[in-house]
Amino acid sequence: MNTIVFAGDSITDCDRREDPAGLGDGYVRLLADKVGGAARVLNRGISGNSSRDLRDRWESDVLAERPTLVSVLVGINDTWRRYDSGAVTTAAEFEANYRALLEPLAGVRIVLIESWSSSVWVIGAAVFAMLIRLSSSAHAPGARPCSGGAGGAGPGYIQRSETSGRAPTRHSAPQCGRPGR
């Protein structure tokens, strides 16, 4: 049976610890319901986590599950911590953390999801472009982020086409990945 692991921060977490199934009440739950019993779906989001926090728990929370597909949504706390606690994540640190997450996933399908707050771009459009290059070259040739809207696949989904390397200008995702919130 295939194993899908969703790793990230609060947008992924969505109260998973209060859910008997451990899926939470956000986008992971919605996708797990669509998959049904065709795959084992695991939510490994932790509210408040930065890319460094995710990197620190990557082996035990993600790699130990031997996933066939990994979805990563992290980054907003790398930006936010600068304002609420003075902890600054530089673009170079963010890139190093993200590379450390992706490098051990050779042969695993990967979905990279951007945080839908435009403030994440404080870290820099250069990091975004690096993520696109890294995911495109290693895992999904021609992949690009889709910010949703008319004709789009929806926030955080990957569509195959030419890579623009530009940050989306519009964000239409619900807060915390929950519909109707």
C-alpha positions as YAML, in Angstrom:
chain: A
units: angstrom
residues:
- id: 1
  name: MET
  ca: [0.00, 0.00, 0.00]
- id: 2
  name: ASN
  ca: [1.24, 3.50, -0.85]
- id: 3
  name: THR
  ca: [1.99, 5.90, 2.00]
- id: 4
  name: ILE
  ca: [1.39, 9.63, 1.61]
- id: 5
  name: VAL
  ca: [2.97, 11.89, 4.23]
- id: 6
  name: PHE
  ca: [1.91, 15.52, 4.62]
- id: 7
  name: ALA
  ca: [4.62, 17.45, 6.51]
- id: 8
  name: GLY
  ca: [4.55, 21.06, 7.56]
- id: 9
  name: ASP
  ca: [3.31, 23.64, 10.03]
- id: 10
  name: SER
  ca: [-0.11, 24.68, 11.38]
- id: 11
  name: ILE
  ca: [-1.67, 24.83, 7.92]
- id: 12
  name: THR
  ca: [-1.02, 21.10, 7.67]
- id: 13
  name: ASP
  ca: [-1.55, 20.29, 11.38]
- id: 14
  name: CYS
  ca: [-5.10, 21.71, 11.70]
- id: 15
  name: ASP
  ca: [-5.69, 20.12, 15.12]
- id: 16
  name: ARG
  ca: [-4.60, 16.63, 14.08]
- id: 17
  name: ARG
  ca: [-3.84, 15.68, 17.70]
- id: 18
  name: GLU
  ca: [-7.50, 16.22, 18.59]
- id: 19
  name: ASP
  ca: [-8.67, 14.00, 15.73]
- id: 20
  name: PRO
  ca: [-8.88, 10.25, 16.51]
- id: 21
  name: ALA
  ca: [-7.70, 9.52, 12.96]
- id: 22
  name: GLY
  ca: [-4.78, 11.96, 13.35]
- id: 23
  name: LEU
  ca: [-5.67, 13.80, 10.14]
- id: 24
  name: GLY
  ca: [-6.97, 17.11, 11.53]
- id: 25
  name: ASP
  ca: [-9.76, 19.11, 9.95]
- id: 26
  name: GLY
  ca: [-7.93, 20.81, 7.09]
- id: 27
  name: TYR
  ca: [-6.68, 19.96, 3.64]
- id: 28
  name: VAL
  ca: [-5.07, 16.67, 4.76]
- id: 29
  name: ARG
  ca: [-8.48, 15.39, 5.89]
- id: 30
  name: LEU
  ca: [-10.09, 16.48, 2.61]
- id: 31
  name: LEU
  ca: [-7.44, 14.69, 0.56]
- id: 32
  name: ALA
  ca: [-7.51, 11.58, 2.77]
- id: 33
  name: ASP
  ca: [-11.27, 11.38, 2.29]
- id: 34
  name: LYS
  ca: [-10.76, 11.54, -1.50]
- id: 35
  name: VAL
  ca: [-8.09, 8.82, -1.41]
- id: 36
  name: GLY
  ca: [-10.19, 6.57, 0.78]
- id: 37
  name: GLY
  ca: [-8.44, 3.32, 1.60]
- id: 38
  name: ALA
  ca: [-6.29, 3.37, -1.55]
- id: 39
  name: ALA
  ca: [-3.31, 4.75, 0.42]
- id: 40
  name: ARG
  ca: [-2.18, 5.25, 3.98]
- id: 41
  name: VAL
  ca: [-2.37, 9.01, 4.66]
- id: 42
  name: LEU
  ca: [-0.35, 10.55, 7.50]
- id: 43
  name: ASN
  ca: [-0.48, 14.12, 8.81]
- id: 44
  name: ARG
  ca: [2.89, 15.22, 10.17]
- id: 45
  name: GLY
  ca: [2.17, 18.92, 10.51]
- id: 46
  name: ILE
  ca: [3.11, 20.69, 13.74]
- id: 47
  name: SER
  ca: [1.73, 24.13, 14.48]
- id: 48
  name: GLY
  ca: [4.43, 26.77, 14.80]
- id: 49
  name: ASN
  ca: [7.15, 24.77, 13.03]
- id: 50
  name: SER
  ca: [9.72, 26.47, 10.86]
- id: 51
  name: SER
  ca: [11.76, 24.81, 8.11]
- id: 52
  name: ARG
  ca: [14.48, 24.14, 10.74]
- id: 53
  name: ASP
  ca: [11.99, 22.44, 13.07]
- id: 54
  name: LEU
  ca: [10.74, 20.26, 10.22]
- id: 55
  name: ARG
  ca: [14.32, 19.42, 9.27]
- id: 56
  name: ASP
  ca: [15.04, 18.35, 12.87]
- id: 57
  name: ARG
  ca: [12.17, 15.84, 12.87]
- id: 58
  name: TRP
  ca: [12.36, 14.78, 9.20]
- id: 59
  name: GLU
  ca: [13.93, 11.36, 9.83]
- id: 60
  name: SER
  ca: [11.45, 10.23, 12.49]
- id: 61
  name: ASP
  ca: [8.30, 11.89, 11.15]
- id: 62
  name: VAL
  ca: [8.71, 11.43, 7.41]
- id: 63
  name: LEU
  ca: [11.52, 9.14, 6.27]
- id: 64
  name: ALA
  ca: [10.75, 6.45, 8.87]
- id: 65
  name: GLU
  ca: [7.31, 6.04, 7.25]
- id: 66
  name: ARG
  ca: [8.90, 5.01, 3.92]
- id: 67
  name: PRO
  ca: [6.54, 7.24, 1.93]
- id: 68
  name: THR
  ca: [5.75, 6.91, -1.75]
- id: 69
  name: LEU
  ca: [4.62, 10.55, -1.87]
- id: 70
  name: VAL
  ca: [5.56, 13.48, 0.40]
- id: 71
  name: SER
  ca: [3.83, 16.84, 0.51]
- id: 72
  name: VAL
  ca: [5.71, 19.72, 2.15]
- id: 73
  name: LEU
  ca: [4.11, 22.99, 3.24]
- id: 74
  name: VAL
  ca: [6.43, 25.04, 5.45]
- id: 75
  name: GLY
  ca: [7.83, 28.56, 5.46]
- id: 76
  name: ILE
  ca: [5.39, 31.00, 6.97]
- id: 77
  name: ASN
  ca: [6.86, 30.59, 10.46]
- id: 78
  name: ASP
  ca: [10.34, 31.23, 9.06]
- id: 79
  name: THR
  ca: [8.97, 34.65, 8.18]
- id: 80
  name: TRP
  ca: [6.64, 35.20, 11.14]
- id: 81
  name: ARG
  ca: [9.19, 34.39, 13.86]
- id: 82
  name: ARG
  ca: [11.14, 37.46, 12.77]
- id: 83
  name: TYR
  ca: [8.24, 39.57, 14.03]
- id: 84
  name: ASP
  ca: [6.96, 37.69, 17.08]
- id: 85
  name: SER
  ca: [10.24, 36.53, 18.59]
- id: 86
  name: GLY
  ca: [13.08, 38.16, 16.66]
- id: 87
  name: ALA
  ca: [14.25, 34.80, 15.23]
- id: 88
  name: VAL
  ca: [15.42, 35.48, 11.69]
- id: 89
  name: THR
  ca: [15.70, 32.78, 9.04]
- id: 90
  name: THR
  ca: [17.85, 33.99, 6.17]
- id: 91
  name: ALA
  ca: [17.20, 32.94, 2.59]
- id: 92
  name: ALA
  ca: [20.39, 30.84, 2.71]
- id: 93
  name: GLU
  ca: [19.23, 29.04, 5.88]
- id: 94
  name: PHE
  ca: [15.79, 28.42, 4.41]
- id: 95
  name: GLU
  ca: [17.34, 27.01, 1.24]
- id: 96
  name: ALA
  ca: [19.71, 24.77, 3.22]
- id: 97
  name: ASN
  ca: [16.82, 23.47, 5.35]
- id: 98
  name: TYR
  ca: [14.64, 22.81, 2.31]
- id: 99
  name: ARG
  ca: [17.44, 21.06, 0.43]
- id: 100
  name: ALA
  ca: [18.03, 18.85, 3.49]
- id: 101
  name: LEU
  ca: [14.35, 17.87, 3.38]
- id: 102
  name: LEU
  ca: [14.28, 17.06, -0.32]
- id: 103
  name: GLU
  ca: [17.66, 15.40, -0.88]
- id: 104
  name: PRO
  ca: [16.88, 12.11, 0.93]
- id: 105
  name: LEU
  ca: [13.66, 11.71, -1.08]
- id: 106
  name: ALA
  ca: [15.22, 10.33, -4.25]
- id: 107
  name: GLY
  ca: [12.64, 8.14, -5.96]
- id: 108
  name: VAL
  ca: [9.78, 9.56, -3.87]
- id: 109
  name: ARG
  ca: [7.12, 11.71, -5.51]
- id: 110
  name: ILE
  ca: [7.09, 15.20, -4.01]
- id: 111
  name: VAL
  ca: [4.48, 17.95, -3.84]
- id: 112
  name: LEU
  ca: [5.78, 21.34, -2.69]
- id: 113
  name: ILE
  ca: [3.12, 23.71, -1.44]
- id: 114
  name: GLU
  ca: [3.78, 27.38, -0.84]
- id: 115
  name: SER
  ca: [2.45, 29.24, 2.15]
- id: 116
  name: TRP
  ca: [-0.40, 31.42, 0.98]
- id: 117
  name: SER
  ca: [0.51, 34.58, 2.80]
- id: 118
  name: SER
  ca: [2.37, 37.03, 0.62]
- id: 119
  name: SER
  ca: [4.56, 37.88, 3.63]
- id: 120
  name: VAL
  ca: [6.44, 34.64, 3.07]
- id: 121
  name: TRP
  ca: [8.21, 36.42, 0.24]
- id: 122
  name: VAL
  ca: [10.23, 38.32, 2.86]
- id: 123
  name: ILE
  ca: [12.46, 35.26, 2.68]
- id: 124
  name: GLY
  ca: [12.89, 36.05, -0.96]
- id: 125
  name: ALA
  ca: [11.74, 35.23, -4.43]
- id: 126
  name: ALA
  ca: [15.19, 33.73, -4.98]
- id: 127
  name: VAL
  ca: [14.36, 30.92, -2.55]
- id: 128
  name: PHE
  ca: [11.08, 30.33, -4.37]
- id: 129
  name: ALA
  ca: [12.92, 30.10, -7.69]
- id: 130
  name: MET
  ca: [15.42, 27.68, -6.11]
- id: 131
  name: LEU
  ca: [12.59, 25.44, -4.89]
- id: 132
  name: ILE
  ca: [11.06, 25.39, -8.35]
- id: 133
  name: ARG
  ca: [14.41, 24.56, -9.96]
- id: 134
  name: LEU
  ca: [15.11, 21.87, -7.38]
- id: 135
  name: SER
  ca: [11.69, 20.24, -7.67]
- id: 136
  name: SER
  ca: [11.64, 20.57, -11.44]
- id: 137
  name: SER
  ca: [15.07, 19.11, -12.01]
- id: 138
  name: ALA
  ca: [14.87, 16.31, -9.49]
- id: 139
  name: HIS
  ca: [11.24, 15.31, -9.41]
- id: 140
  name: ALA
  ca: [8.76, 17.00, -11.72]
- id: 141
  name: PRO
  ca: [10.14, 18.41, -14.97]
- id: 142
  name: GLY
  ca: [8.30, 21.55, -15.96]
- id: 143
  name: ALA
  ca: [6.44, 21.92, -12.66]
- id: 144
  name: ARG
  ca: [5.26, 25.32, -11.52]
- id: 145
  name: PRO
  ca: [3.20, 26.53, -8.60]
- id: 146
  name: CYS
  ca: [-0.42, 27.34, -9.10]
- id: 147
  name: SER
  ca: [-2.11, 29.95, -6.94]
- id: 148
  name: GLY
  ca: [-5.59, 28.93, -8.02]
- id: 149
  name: GLY
  ca: [-8.29, 31.05, -9.55]
- id: 150
  name: ALA
  ca: [-9.88, 30.71, -12.93]
- id: 151
  name: GLY
  ca: [-8.39, 27.78, -14.78]
- id: 152
  name: GLY
  ca: [-5.96, 26.96, -11.97]
- id: 153
  name: ALA
  ca: [-5.74, 23.70, -10.11]
- id: 154
  name: GLY
  ca: [-6.02, 25.45, -6.77]
- id: 155
  name: PRO
  ca: [-3.68, 26.81, -4.14]
- id: 156
  name: GLY
  ca: [-0.59, 24.74, -3.57]
- id: 157
  name: TYR
  ca: [-1.13, 22.31, -6.41]
- id: 158
  name: ILE
  ca: [1.54, 21.70, -9.02]
- id: 159
  name: GLN
  ca: [0.74, 22.02, -12.68]
- id: 160
  name: ARG
  ca: [3.06, 20.96, -15.46]
- id: 161
  name: SER
  ca: [4.06, 23.82, -17.72]
- id: 162
  name: GLU
  ca: [6.91, 26.26, -18.05]
- id: 163
  name: THR
  ca: [8.43, 27.50, -14.80]
- id: 164
  name: SER
  ca: [8.07, 31.22, -14.30]
- id: 165
  name: GLY
  ca: [10.11, 31.50, -11.10]
- id: 166
  name: ARG
  ca: [7.86, 34.41, -10.01]
- id: 167
  name: ALA
  ca: [5.87, 34.58, -6.81]
- id: 168
  name: PRO
  ca: [2.11, 34.32, -7.28]
- id: 169
  name: THR
  ca: [0.39, 37.68, -7.10]
- id: 170
  name: ARG
  ca: [-2.91, 36.39, -5.75]
- id: 171
  name: HIS
  ca: [-3.72, 34.02, -2.91]
- id: 172
  name: SER
  ca: [-7.11, 32.39, -2.71]
- id: 173
  name: ALA
  ca: [-6.59, 29.62, -0.13]
- id: 174
  name: PRO
  ca: [-8.66, 29.39, 3.03]
- id: 175
  name: GLN
  ca: [-6.97, 30.08, 6.35]
- id: 176
  name: CYS
  ca: [-5.28, 27.01, 7.87]
- id: 177
  name: GLY
  ca: [-6.21, 24.96, 4.82]
- id: 178
  name: ARG
  ca: [-9.80, 24.69, 6.08]
- id: 179
  name: PRO
  ca: [-12.67, 25.20, 3.70]
- id: 180
  name: GLY
  ca: [-15.03, 28.02, 4.55]
- id: 181
  name: ARG
  ca: [-12.83, 29.61, 7.19]
...
